[in-house]
């Protein structure tokens, strides 16, 4: 157990409590609360979920948009190399 924790369980617990208090004081100073952090994480994952699937739904649009540029360039390059 000591090898996993890096020290005795009691000392590790005390260190963790001290670090948690210091980080909590700093976050409270900047106006963060547990509700703010959890809410923003939840919003981030919801936004990622919905926008990610919306982007997947637009794959066809991206494909057509790219094809408008790539296919004519490909044909021009092939025709120019065919002349040689």
PDB file of N, CA, C and O in Angstrom, chain B, residues numbered from 101:
ATOM      1  N   UNK B 101       0.833  -1.190   0.000  1.00  0.00           N
ATOM      2  CA  UNK B 101       0.000   0.000   0.000  1.00  0.00           C
ATOM      3  C   UNK B 101       0.881   1.259   0.000  1.00  0.00           C
ATOM      4  O   UNK B 101       0.593   2.226  -0.705  1.00  0.00           O
ATOM      5  N   UNK B 102       1.930   1.233   0.780  1.00  0.00           N
ATOM      6  CA  UNK B 102       2.817   2.400   0.835  1.00  0.00           C
ATOM      7  C   UNK B 102       3.468   2.664  -0.519  1.00  0.00           C
ATOM      8  O   UNK B 102       3.653   3.814  -0.918  1.00  0.00           O
ATOM      9  N   UNK B 103       3.807   1.601  -1.208  1.00  0.00           N
ATOM     10  CA  UNK B 103       4.437   1.764  -2.511  1.00  0.00           C
ATOM     11  C   UNK B 103       3.468   2.401  -3.501  1.00  0.00           C
ATOM     12  O   UNK B 103       3.866   3.257  -4.292  1.00  0.00           O
ATOM     13  N   UNK B 104       2.216   2.000  -3.466  1.00  0.00           N
ATOM     14  CA  UNK B 104       1.214   2.556  -4.374  1.00  0.00           C
ATOM     15  C   UNK B 104       0.949   4.033  -4.058  1.00  0.00           C
ATOM     16  O   UNK B 104       0.879   4.858  -4.969  1.00  0.00           O
ATOM     17  N   UNK B 105       0.802   4.364  -2.790  1.00  0.00           N
ATOM     18  CA  UNK B 105       0.472   5.737  -2.392  1.00  0.00           C
ATOM     19  C   UNK B 105       1.688   6.657  -2.360  1.00  0.00           C
ATOM     20  O   UNK B 105       1.544   7.878  -2.425  1.00  0.00           O
ATOM     21  N   UNK B 106       2.875   6.083  -2.261  1.00  0.00           N
ATOM     22  CA  UNK B 106       4.079   6.896  -2.180  1.00  0.00           C
ATOM     23  C   UNK B 106       4.449   7.280  -0.769  1.00  0.00           C
ATOM     24  O   UNK B 106       5.503   7.878  -0.550  1.00  0.00           O
ATOM     25  N   UNK B 107       3.629   6.959   0.174  1.00  0.00           N
ATOM     26  CA  UNK B 107       3.871   7.251   1.588  1.00  0.00           C
ATOM     27  C   UNK B 107       2.863   6.435   2.377  1.00  0.00           C
ATOM     28  O   UNK B 107       2.118   5.640   1.805  1.00  0.00           O
ATOM     29  N   UNK B 108       2.839   6.630   3.689  1.00  0.00           N
ATOM     30  CA  UNK B 108       1.859   5.906   4.495  1.00  0.00           C
ATOM     31  C   UNK B 108       0.466   6.449   4.185  1.00  0.00           C
ATOM     32  O   UNK B 108       0.335   7.602   3.774  1.00  0.00           O
ATOM     33  N   UNK B 109      -0.564   5.645   4.373  1.00  0.00           N
ATOM     34  CA  UNK B 109      -1.931   6.114   4.070  1.00  0.00           C
ATOM     35  C   UNK B 109      -2.320   7.363   4.859  1.00  0.00           C
ATOM     36  O   UNK B 109      -2.980   8.250   4.317  1.00  0.00           O
ATOM     37  N   UNK B 110      -1.926   7.445   6.120  1.00  0.00           N
ATOM     38  CA  UNK B 110      -2.275   8.614   6.926  1.00  0.00           C
ATOM     39  C   UNK B 110      -1.634   9.891   6.405  1.00  0.00           C
ATOM     40  O   UNK B 110      -2.294  10.922   6.282  1.00  0.00           O
ATOM     41  N   UNK B 111      -0.335   9.813   6.098  1.00  0.00           N
ATOM     42  CA  UNK B 111       0.370  11.002   5.596  1.00  0.00           C
ATOM     43  C   UNK B 111      -0.170  11.403   4.224  1.00  0.00           C
ATOM     44  O   UNK B 111      -0.301  12.590   3.928  1.00  0.00           O
ATOM     45  N   UNK B 112      -0.478  10.418   3.395  1.00  0.00           N
ATOM     46  CA  UNK B 112      -1.041  10.707   2.079  1.00  0.00           C
ATOM     47  C   UNK B 112      -2.394  11.388   2.214  1.00  0.00           C
ATOM     48  O   UNK B 112      -2.690  12.325   1.473  1.00  0.00           O
ATOM     49  N   UNK B 113      -3.212  10.933   3.140  1.00  0.00           N
ATOM     50  CA  UNK B 113      -4.518  11.544   3.382  1.00  0.00           C
ATOM     51  C   UNK B 113      -4.369  12.993   3.822  1.00  0.00           C
ATOM     52  O   UNK B 113      -5.088  13.868   3.341  1.00  0.00           O
ATOM     53  N   UNK B 114      -3.430  13.249   4.741  1.00  0.00           N
ATOM     54  CA  UNK B 114      -3.208  14.623   5.215  1.00  0.00           C
ATOM     55  C   UNK B 114      -2.741  15.511   4.066  1.00  0.00           C
ATOM     56  O   UNK B 114      -3.208  16.642   3.932  1.00  0.00           O
ATOM     57  N   UNK B 115      -1.824  15.012   3.237  1.00  0.00           N
ATOM     58  CA  UNK B 115      -1.345  15.796   2.095  1.00  0.00           C
ATOM     59  C   UNK B 115      -2.484  16.115   1.135  1.00  0.00           C
ATOM     60  O   UNK B 115      -2.598  17.240   0.650  1.00  0.00           O
ATOM     61  N   UNK B 116      -3.324  15.120   0.863  1.00  0.00           N
ATOM     62  CA  UNK B 116      -4.446  15.347  -0.039  1.00  0.00           C
ATOM     63  C   UNK B 116      -5.429  16.372   0.522  1.00  0.00           C
ATOM     64  O   UNK B 116      -5.951  17.199  -0.225  1.00  0.00           O
ATOM     65  N   UNK B 117      -5.681  16.326   1.805  1.00  0.00           N
ATOM     66  CA  UNK B 117      -6.593  17.287   2.435  1.00  0.00           C
ATOM     67  C   UNK B 117      -6.033  18.692   2.328  1.00  0.00           C
ATOM     68  O   UNK B 117      -6.769  19.627   2.013  1.00  0.00           O
ATOM     69  N   UNK B 118      -4.730  18.858   2.587  1.00  0.00           N
ATOM     70  CA  UNK B 118      -4.106  20.180   2.504  1.00  0.00           C
ATOM     71  C   UNK B 118      -4.160  20.715   1.083  1.00  0.00           C
ATOM     72  O   UNK B 118      -4.493  21.881   0.871  1.00  0.00           O
ATOM     73  N   UNK B 119      -3.838  19.879   0.113  1.00  0.00           N
ATOM     74  CA  UNK B 119      -3.872  20.324  -1.289  1.00  0.00           C
ATOM     75  C   UNK B 119      -5.296  20.658  -1.703  1.00  0.00           C
ATOM     76  O   UNK B 119      -5.514  21.648  -2.401  1.00  0.00           O
ATOM     77  N   UNK B 120      -6.268  19.856  -1.291  1.00  0.00           N
ATOM     78  CA  UNK B 120      -7.669  20.144  -1.617  1.00  0.00           C
ATOM     79  C   UNK B 120      -8.116  21.476  -1.027  1.00  0.00           C
ATOM     80  O   UNK B 120      -8.822  22.243  -1.682  1.00  0.00           O
ATOM     81  N   UNK B 121      -7.710  21.753   0.203  1.00  0.00           N
ATOM     82  CA  UNK B 121      -8.057  23.037   0.817  1.00  0.00           C
ATOM     83  C   UNK B 121      -7.435  24.204   0.065  1.00  0.00           C
ATOM     84  O   UNK B 121      -8.107  25.207  -0.178  1.00  0.00           O
ATOM     85  N   UNK B 122      -6.159  24.093  -0.310  1.00  0.00           N
ATOM     86  CA  UNK B 122      -5.493  25.182  -1.024  1.00  0.00           C
ATOM     87  C   UNK B 122      -6.143  25.429  -2.387  1.00  0.00           C
ATOM     88  O   UNK B 122      -6.396  26.573  -2.764  1.00  0.00           O
ATOM     89  N   UNK B 123      -6.404  24.369  -3.105  1.00  0.00           N
ATOM     90  CA  UNK B 123      -7.045  24.512  -4.411  1.00  0.00           C
ATOM     91  C   UNK B 123      -8.460  25.061  -4.242  1.00  0.00           C
ATOM     92  O   UNK B 123      -8.897  25.887  -5.043  1.00  0.00           O
ATOM     93  N   UNK B 124      -9.175  24.620  -3.223  1.00  0.00           N
ATOM     94  CA  UNK B 124     -10.515  25.129  -2.955  1.00  0.00           C
ATOM     95  C   UNK B 124     -10.512  26.615  -2.644  1.00  0.00           C
ATOM     96  O   UNK B 124     -11.389  27.342  -3.111  1.00  0.00           O
ATOM     97  N   UNK B 125      -9.538  27.083  -1.861  1.00  0.00           N
ATOM     98  CA  UNK B 125      -9.437  28.514  -1.558  1.00  0.00           C
ATOM     99  C   UNK B 125      -9.165  29.325  -2.824  1.00  0.00           C
ATOM    100  O   UNK B 125      -9.758  30.385  -3.024  1.00  0.00           O
ATOM    101  N   UNK B 126      -8.276  28.832  -3.669  1.00  0.00           N
ATOM    102  CA  UNK B 126      -7.946  29.555  -4.895  1.00  0.00           C
ATOM    103  C   UNK B 126      -9.166  29.605  -5.827  1.00  0.00           C
ATOM    104  O   UNK B 126      -9.475  30.656  -6.388  1.00  0.00           O
ATOM    105  N   UNK B 127      -9.850  28.478  -5.990  1.00  0.00           N
ATOM    106  CA  UNK B 127     -11.026  28.465  -6.853  1.00  0.00           C
ATOM    107  C   UNK B 127     -12.139  29.348  -6.306  1.00  0.00           C
ATOM    108  O   UNK B 127     -12.820  30.032  -7.070  1.00  0.00           O
ATOM    109  N   UNK B 128     -12.329  29.340  -4.991  1.00  0.00           N
ATOM    110  CA  UNK B 128     -13.348  30.196  -4.375  1.00  0.00           C
ATOM    111  C   UNK B 128     -12.993  31.666  -4.559  1.00  0.00           C
ATOM    112  O   UNK B 128     -13.881  32.498  -4.746  1.00  0.00           O
ATOM    113  N   UNK B 129     -11.708  31.993  -4.507  1.00  0.00           N
ATOM    114  CA  UNK B 129     -11.270  33.365  -4.711  1.00  0.00           C
ATOM    115  C   UNK B 129     -11.658  33.852  -6.107  1.00  0.00           C
ATOM    116  O   UNK B 129     -12.036  35.011  -6.277  1.00  0.00           O
ATOM    117  N   UNK B 130     -11.565  32.980  -7.094  1.00  0.00           N
ATOM    118  CA  UNK B 130     -11.924  33.350  -8.457  1.00  0.00           C
ATOM    119  C   UNK B 130     -13.408  33.172  -8.750  1.00  0.00           C
ATOM    120  O   UNK B 130     -13.842  33.394  -9.881  1.00  0.00           O
ATOM    121  N   UNK B 131     -14.192  32.776  -7.754  1.00  0.00           N
ATOM    122  CA  UNK B 131     -15.635  32.730  -7.894  1.00  0.00           C
ATOM    123  C   UNK B 131     -16.203  31.409  -8.390  1.00  0.00           C
ATOM    124  O   UNK B 131     -17.370  31.345  -8.776  1.00  0.00           O
ATOM    125  N   UNK B 132     -15.414  30.381  -8.386  1.00  0.00           N
ATOM    126  CA  UNK B 132     -15.923  29.079  -8.819  1.00  0.00           C
ATOM    127  C   UNK B 132     -16.605  28.369  -7.666  1.00  0.00           C
ATOM    128  O   UNK B 132     -16.202  28.486  -6.508  1.00  0.00           O
ATOM    129  N   UNK B 133     -17.649  27.628  -8.014  1.00  0.00           N
ATOM    130  CA  UNK B 133     -18.327  26.783  -7.037  1.00  0.00           C
ATOM    131  C   UNK B 133     -18.416  25.384  -7.637  1.00  0.00           C
ATOM    132  O   UNK B 133     -18.245  25.219  -8.845  1.00  0.00           O
ATOM    133  N   UNK B 134     -18.680  24.377  -6.810  1.00  0.00           N
ATOM    134  CA  UNK B 134     -18.848  23.028  -7.378  1.00  0.00           C
ATOM    135  C   UNK B 134     -19.968  22.967  -8.410  1.00  0.00           C
ATOM    136  O   UNK B 134     -19.854  22.241  -9.398  1.00  0.00           O
ATOM    137  N   UNK B 135     -21.054  23.721  -8.198  1.00  0.00           N
ATOM    138  CA  UNK B 135     -22.152  23.742  -9.163  1.00  0.00           C
ATOM    139  C   UNK B 135     -21.715  24.339 -10.494  1.00  0.00           C
ATOM    140  O   UNK B 135     -22.098  23.845 -11.554  1.00  0.00           O
ATOM    141  N   UNK B 136     -20.907  25.411 -10.442  1.00  0.00           N
ATOM    142  CA  UNK B 136     -20.416  26.010 -11.687  1.00  0.00           C
ATOM    143  C   UNK B 136     -19.569  25.022 -12.477  1.00  0.00           C
ATOM    144  O   UNK B 136     -19.730  24.883 -13.690  1.00  0.00           O
ATOM    145  N   UNK B 137     -18.677  24.346 -11.788  1.00  0.00           N
ATOM    146  CA  UNK B 137     -17.759  23.432 -12.476  1.00  0.00           C
ATOM    147  C   UNK B 137     -18.516  22.248 -13.044  1.00  0.00           C
ATOM    148  O   UNK B 137     -18.306  21.880 -14.200  1.00  0.00           O
ATOM    149  N   UNK B 138     -19.388  21.646 -12.261  1.00  0.00           N
ATOM    150  CA  UNK B 138     -20.151  20.487 -12.737  1.00  0.00           C
ATOM    151  C   UNK B 138     -21.096  20.904 -13.862  1.00  0.00           C
ATOM    152  O   UNK B 138     -21.239  20.183 -14.849  1.00  0.00           O
ATOM    153  N   UNK B 139     -21.736  22.054 -13.719  1.00  0.00           N
ATOM    154  CA  UNK B 139     -22.641  22.543 -14.760  1.00  0.00           C
ATOM    155  C   UNK B 139     -21.914  22.834 -16.063  1.00  0.00           C
ATOM    156  O   UNK B 139     -22.419  22.516 -17.140  1.00  0.00           O
ATOM    157  N   UNK B 140     -20.730  23.437 -15.976  1.00  0.00           N
ATOM    158  CA  UNK B 140     -19.997  23.731 -17.201  1.00  0.00           C
ATOM    159  C   UNK B 140     -19.475  22.454 -17.848  1.00  0.00           C
ATOM    160  O   UNK B 140     -19.424  22.373 -19.076  1.00  0.00           O
ATOM    161  N   UNK B 141     -19.090  21.464 -17.066  1.00  0.00           N
ATOM    162  CA  UNK B 141     -18.676  20.178 -17.634  1.00  0.00           C
ATOM    163  C   UNK B 141     -19.853  19.489 -18.322  1.00  0.00           C
ATOM    164  O   UNK B 141     -19.714  18.942 -19.415  1.00  0.00           O
ATOM    165  N   UNK B 142     -21.007  19.525 -17.666  1.00  0.00           N
ATOM    166  CA  UNK B 142     -22.200  18.927 -18.250  1.00  0.00           C
ATOM    167  C   UNK B 142     -22.562  19.633 -19.552  1.00  0.00           C
ATOM    168  O   UNK B 142     -22.869  18.978 -20.548  1.00  0.00           O
ATOM    169  N   UNK B 143     -22.527  20.960 -19.552  1.00  0.00           N
ATOM    170  CA  UNK B 143     -22.834  21.722 -20.763  1.00  0.00           C
ATOM    171  C   UNK B 143     -21.834  21.391 -21.866  1.00  0.00           C
ATOM    172  O   UNK B 143     -22.215  21.248 -23.028  1.00  0.00           O
ATOM    173  N   UNK B 144     -20.559  21.269 -21.508  1.00  0.00           N
ATOM    174  CA  UNK B 144     -19.521  20.957 -22.494  1.00  0.00           C
ATOM    175  C   UNK B 144     -19.788  19.612 -23.163  1.00  0.00           C
ATOM    176  O   UNK B 144     -19.687  19.498 -24.385  1.00  0.00           O
ATOM    177  N   UNK B 145     -20.128  18.594 -22.376  1.00  0.00           N
ATOM    178  CA  UNK B 145     -20.373  17.276 -22.950  1.00  0.00           C
ATOM    179  C   UNK B 145     -21.668  17.230 -23.764  1.00  0.00           C
ATOM    180  O   UNK B 145     -21.721  16.559 -24.795  1.00  0.00           O
ATOM    181  N   UNK B 146     -22.710  17.934 -23.315  1.00  0.00           N
ATOM    182  CA  UNK B 146     -23.939  18.010 -24.112  1.00  0.00           C
ATOM    183  C   UNK B 146     -23.669  18.701 -25.441  1.00  0.00           C
ATOM    184  O   UNK B 146     -24.122  18.245 -26.492  1.00  0.00           O
ATOM    185  N   UNK B 147     -22.928  19.803 -25.387  1.00  0.00           N
ATOM    186  CA  UNK B 147     -22.606  20.549 -26.596  1.00  0.00           C
ATOM    187  C   UNK B 147     -21.773  19.694 -27.545  1.00  0.00           C
ATOM    188  O   UNK B 147     -22.016  19.678 -28.752  1.00  0.00           O
ATOM    189  N   UNK B 148     -20.810  18.997 -27.005  1.00  0.00           N
ATOM    190  CA  UNK B 148     -19.989  18.113 -27.820  1.00  0.00           C
ATOM    191  C   UNK B 148     -20.831  17.006 -28.433  1.00  0.00           C
ATOM    192  O   UNK B 148     -20.644  16.654 -29.598  1.00  0.00           O
ATOM    193  N   UNK B 149     -21.750  16.459 -27.662  1.00  0.00           N
ATOM    194  CA  UNK B 149     -22.613  15.375 -28.141  1.00  0.00           C
ATOM    195  C   UNK B 149     -23.479  15.836 -29.305  1.00  0.00           C
ATOM    196  O   UNK B 149     -23.515  15.192 -30.353  1.00  0.00           O
ATOM    197  N   UNK B 150     -24.185  16.965 -29.115  1.00  0.00           N
ATOM    198  CA  UNK B 150     -25.115  17.421 -30.140  1.00  0.00           C
ATOM    199  C   UNK B 150     -24.398  17.997 -31.356  1.00  0.00           C
ATOM    200  O   UNK B 150     -24.790  17.722 -32.490  1.00  0.00           O
ATOM    201  N   UNK B 151     -23.359  18.786 -31.138  1.00  0.00           N
ATOM    202  CA  UNK B 151     -22.642  19.349 -32.278  1.00  0.00           C
ATOM    203  C   UNK B 151     -21.835  18.289 -33.010  1.00  0.00           C
ATOM    204  O   UNK B 151     -21.658  18.376 -34.225  1.00  0.00           O
ATOM    205  N   UNK B 152     -21.349  17.301 -32.297  1.00  0.00           N
ATOM    206  CA  UNK B 152     -20.617  16.217 -32.945  1.00  0.00           C
ATOM    207  C   UNK B 152     -21.504  15.451 -33.904  1.00  0.00           C
ATOM    208  O   UNK B 152     -21.090  15.150 -35.023  1.00  0.00           O
ATOM    209  N   UNK B 153     -22.719  15.132 -33.484  1.00  0.00           N
ATOM    210  CA  UNK B 153     -23.637  14.423 -34.369  1.00  0.00           C
ATOM    211  C   UNK B 153     -24.161  15.330 -35.471  1.00  0.00           C
ATOM    212  O   UNK B 153     -24.466  14.859 -36.567  1.00  0.00           O
ATOM    213  N   UNK B 154     -24.268  16.611 -35.198  1.00  0.00           N
ATOM    214  CA  UNK B 154     -24.677  17.539 -36.258  1.00  0.00           C
ATOM    215  C   UNK B 154     -23.593  17.607 -37.328  1.00  0.00           C
ATOM    216  O   UNK B 154     -23.899  17.680 -38.519  1.00  0.00           O
ATOM    217  N   UNK B 155     -22.328  17.585 -36.909  1.00  0.00           N
ATOM    218  CA  UNK B 155     -21.238  17.603 -37.880  1.00  0.00           C
ATOM    219  C   UNK B 155     -21.232  16.321 -38.706  1.00  0.00           C
ATOM    220  O   UNK B 155     -20.953  16.356 -39.904  1.00  0.00           O
ATOM    221  N   UNK B 156     -21.537  15.192 -38.073  1.00  0.00           N
ATOM    222  CA  UNK B 156     -21.607  13.939 -38.832  1.00  0.00           C
ATOM    223  C   UNK B 156     -22.745  13.965 -39.838  1.00  0.00           C
ATOM    224  O   UNK B 156     -22.648  13.361 -40.906  1.00  0.00           O
ATOM    225  N   UNK B 157     -23.818  14.659 -39.503  1.00  0.00           N
ATOM    226  CA  UNK B 157     -24.936  14.775 -40.425  1.00  0.00           C
ATOM    227  C   UNK B 157     -24.609  15.638 -41.631  1.00  0.00           C
ATOM    228  O   UNK B 157     -25.276  15.545 -42.661  1.00  0.00           O
ATOM    229  N   UNK B 158     -23.592  16.475 -41.514  1.00  0.00           N
ATOM    230  CA  UNK B 158     -23.207  17.363 -42.612  1.00  0.00           C
ATOM    231  C   UNK B 158     -22.073  16.791 -43.453  1.00  0.00           C
ATOM    232  O   UNK B 158     -21.509  17.497 -44.289  1.00  0.00           O
ATOM    233  N   UNK B 159     -21.736  15.532 -43.244  1.00  0.00           N
ATOM    234  CA  UNK B 159     -20.635  14.922 -43.991  1.00  0.00           C
ATOM    235  C   UNK B 159     -20.911  14.983 -45.484  1.00  0.00           C
ATOM    236  O   UNK B 159     -20.001  15.243 -46.272  1.00  0.00           O
ATOM    237  N   UNK B 160     -22.150  14.749 -45.880  1.00  0.00           N
ATOM    238  CA  UNK B 160     -22.501  14.828 -47.297  1.00  0.00           C
ATOM    239  C   UNK B 160     -22.245  16.209 -47.876  1.00  0.00           C
ATOM    240  O   UNK B 160     -21.747  16.333 -48.995  1.00  0.00           O
ATOM    241  N   UNK B 161     -22.585  17.251 -47.117  1.00  0.00           N
ATOM    242  CA  UNK B 161     -22.329  18.620 -47.569  1.00  0.00           C
ATOM    243  C   UNK B 161     -20.830  18.870 -47.711  1.00  0.00           C
ATOM    244  O   UNK B 161     -20.390  19.489 -48.681  1.00  0.00           O
ATOM    245  N   UNK B 162     -20.047  18.391 -46.747  1.00  0.00           N
ATOM    246  CA  UNK B 162     -18.598  18.562 -46.814  1.00  0.00           C
ATOM    247  C   UNK B 162     -18.031  17.818 -48.020  1.00  0.00           C
ATOM    248  O   UNK B 162     -17.134  18.317 -48.698  1.00  0.00           O
ATOM    249  N   UNK B 163     -18.557  16.627 -48.282  1.00  0.00           N
ATOM    250  CA  UNK B 163     -18.093  15.838 -49.416  1.00  0.00           C
ATOM    251  C   UNK B 163     -18.368  16.561 -50.732  1.00  0.00           C
ATOM    252  O   UNK B 163     -17.491  16.642 -51.593  1.00  0.00           O
ATOM    253  N   UNK B 164     -19.573  17.081 -50.889  1.00  0.00           N
ATOM    254  CA  UNK B 164     -19.914  17.809 -52.121  1.00  0.00           C
ATOM    255  C   UNK B 164     -19.097  19.083 -52.270  1.00  0.00           C
ATOM    256  O   UNK B 164     -18.644  19.404 -53.369  1.00  0.00           O
ATOM    257  N   UNK B 165     -18.908  19.800 -51.190  1.00  0.00           N
ATOM    258  CA  UNK B 165     -18.132  21.033 -51.231  1.00  0.00           C
ATOM    259  C   UNK B 165     -16.693  20.754 -51.648  1.00  0.00           C
ATOM    260  O   UNK B 165     -16.132  21.476 -52.471  1.00  0.00           O
ATOM    261  N   UNK B 166     -16.105  19.725 -51.091  1.00  0.00           N
ATOM    262  CA  UNK B 166     -14.747  19.359 -51.479  1.00  0.00           C
ATOM    263  C   UNK B 166     -14.675  18.853 -52.902  1.00  0.00           C
ATOM    264  O   UNK B 166     -13.714  19.135 -53.618  1.00  0.00           O
ATOM    265  N   UNK B 167     -15.695  18.099 -53.322  1.00  0.00           N
ATOM    266  CA  UNK B 167     -15.710  17.547 -54.673  1.00  0.00           C
ATOM    267  C   UNK B 167     -15.793  18.643 -55.731  1.00  0.00           C
ATOM    268  O   UNK B 167     -15.257  18.484 -56.827  1.00  0.00           O
ATOM    269  N   UNK B 168     -16.458  19.750 -55.416  1.00  0.00           N
ATOM    270  CA  UNK B 168     -16.564  20.864 -56.358  1.00  0.00           C
ATOM    271  C   UNK B 168     -15.177  21.400 -56.708  1.00  0.00           C
ATOM    272  O   UNK B 168     -14.959  21.861 -57.828  1.00  0.00           O
ATOM    273  N   UNK B 169     -14.265  21.346 -55.788  1.00  0.00           N
ATOM    274  CA  UNK B 169     -12.912  21.841 -56.016  1.00  0.00           C
ATOM    275  C   UNK B 169     -11.987  20.724 -56.498  1.00  0.00           C
ATOM    276  O   UNK B 169     -11.224  20.924 -57.442  1.00  0.00           O
ATOM    277  N   UNK B 170     -12.044  19.567 -55.869  1.00  0.00           N
ATOM    278  CA  UNK B 170     -11.069  18.502 -56.113  1.00  0.00           C
ATOM    279  C   UNK B 170     -11.265  17.833 -57.468  1.00  0.00           C
ATOM    280  O   UNK B 170     -10.288  17.611 -58.183  1.00  0.00           O
ATOM    281  N   UNK B 171     -12.482  17.511 -57.832  1.00  0.00           N
ATOM    282  CA  UNK B 171     -12.733  16.763 -59.065  1.00  0.00           C
ATOM    283  C   UNK B 171     -12.297  17.547 -60.310  1.00  0.00           C
ATOM    284  O   UNK B 171     -11.612  16.976 -61.159  1.00  0.00           O
ATOM    285  N   UNK B 172     -12.660  18.825 -60.457  1.00  0.00           N
ATOM    286  CA  UNK B 172     -12.148  19.561 -61.630  1.00  0.00           C
ATOM    287  C   UNK B 172     -10.626  19.667 -61.652  1.00  0.00           C
ATOM    288  O   UNK B 172     -10.018  19.554 -62.716  1.00  0.00           O
ATOM    289  N   UNK B 173     -10.002  19.882 -60.497  1.00  0.00           N
ATOM    290  CA  UNK B 173      -8.540  19.926 -60.454  1.00  0.00           C
ATOM    291  C   UNK B 173      -7.940  18.590 -60.849  1.00  0.00           C
ATOM    292  O   UNK B 173      -6.944  18.548 -61.571  1.00  0.00           O
ATOM    293  N   UNK B 174      -8.524  17.512 -60.392  1.00  0.00           N
ATOM    294  CA  UNK B 174      -8.038  16.186 -60.746  1.00  0.00           C
ATOM    295  C   UNK B 174      -8.128  15.958 -62.252  1.00  0.00           C
ATOM    296  O   UNK B 174      -7.194  15.436 -62.862  1.00  0.00           O
ATOM    297  N   UNK B 175      -9.256  16.350 -62.851  1.00  0.00           N
ATOM    298  CA  UNK B 175      -9.432  16.172 -64.298  1.00  0.00           C
ATOM    299  C   UNK B 175      -8.423  17.013 -65.074  1.00  0.00           C
ATOM    300  O   UNK B 175      -7.834  16.538 -66.045  1.00  0.00           O
ATOM    301  N   UNK B 176      -8.221  18.258 -64.650  1.00  0.00           N
ATOM    302  CA  UNK B 176      -7.253  19.137 -65.323  1.00  0.00           C
ATOM    303  C   UNK B 176      -5.845  18.562 -65.214  1.00  0.00           C
ATOM    304  O   UNK B 176      -5.112  18.546 -66.202  1.00  0.00           O
ATOM    305  N   UNK B 177      -5.457  18.095 -64.040  1.00  0.00           N
ATOM    306  CA  UNK B 177      -4.121  17.519 -63.860  1.00  0.00           C
ATOM    307  C   UNK B 177      -3.960  16.264 -64.705  1.00  0.00           C
ATOM    308  O   UNK B 177      -2.912  16.064 -65.318  1.00  0.00           O
ATOM    309  N   UNK B 178      -4.977  15.423 -64.747  1.00  0.00           N
ATOM    310  CA  UNK B 178      -4.906  14.197 -65.558  1.00  0.00           C
ATOM    311  C   UNK B 178      -4.809  14.527 -67.033  1.00  0.00           C
ATOM    312  O   UNK B 178      -4.044  13.884 -67.751  1.00  0.00           O
ATOM    313  N   UNK B 179      -5.570  15.523 -67.517  1.00  0.00           N
ATOM    314  CA  UNK B 179      -5.513  15.902 -68.929  1.00  0.00           C
ATOM    315  C   UNK B 179      -4.146  16.494 -69.289  1.00  0.00           C
ATOM    316  O   UNK B 179      -3.619  16.240 -70.372  1.00  0.00           O
ATOM    317  N   UNK B 180      -3.580  17.280 -68.377  1.00  0.00           N
ATOM    318  CA  UNK B 180      -2.268  17.852 -68.658  1.00  0.00           C
ATOM    319  C   UNK B 180      -1.170  16.794 -68.655  1.00  0.00           C
ATOM    320  O   UNK B 180      -0.224  16.897 -69.434  1.00  0.00           O
ATOM    321  N   UNK B 181      -1.272  15.785 -67.803  1.00  0.00           N
ATOM    322  CA  UNK B 181      -0.281  14.723 -67.803  1.00  0.00           C
ATOM    323  C   UNK B 181      -0.509  13.751 -68.950  1.00  0.00           C
ATOM    324  O   UNK B 181       0.426  13.063 -69.359  1.00  0.00           O
ATOM    325  N   UNK B 182      -1.709  13.676 -69.472  1.00  0.00           N
ATOM    326  CA  UNK B 182      -2.024  12.806 -70.597  1.00  0.00           C
ATOM    327  C   UNK B 182      -1.380  13.322 -71.883  1.00  0.00           C
ATOM    328  O   UNK B 182      -0.999  12.529 -72.744  1.00  0.00           O
ATOM    329  N   UNK B 183      -1.256  14.637 -72.022  1.00  0.00           N
ATOM    330  CA  UNK B 183      -0.669  15.254 -73.211  1.00  0.00           C
ATOM    331  C   UNK B 183       0.812  14.920 -73.352  1.00  0.00           C
ATOM    332  O   UNK B 183       1.338  14.931 -74.465  1.00  0.00           O
ATOM    333  N   UNK B 184       1.479  14.631 -72.276  1.00  0.00           N
ATOM    334  CA  UNK B 184       2.934  14.384 -72.319  1.00  0.00           C
ATOM    335  C   UNK B 184       3.232  13.093 -72.912  1.00  0.00           C
ATOM    336  O   UNK B 184       4.400  12.721 -73.029  1.00  0.00           O
TER     337      UNK B 184
END
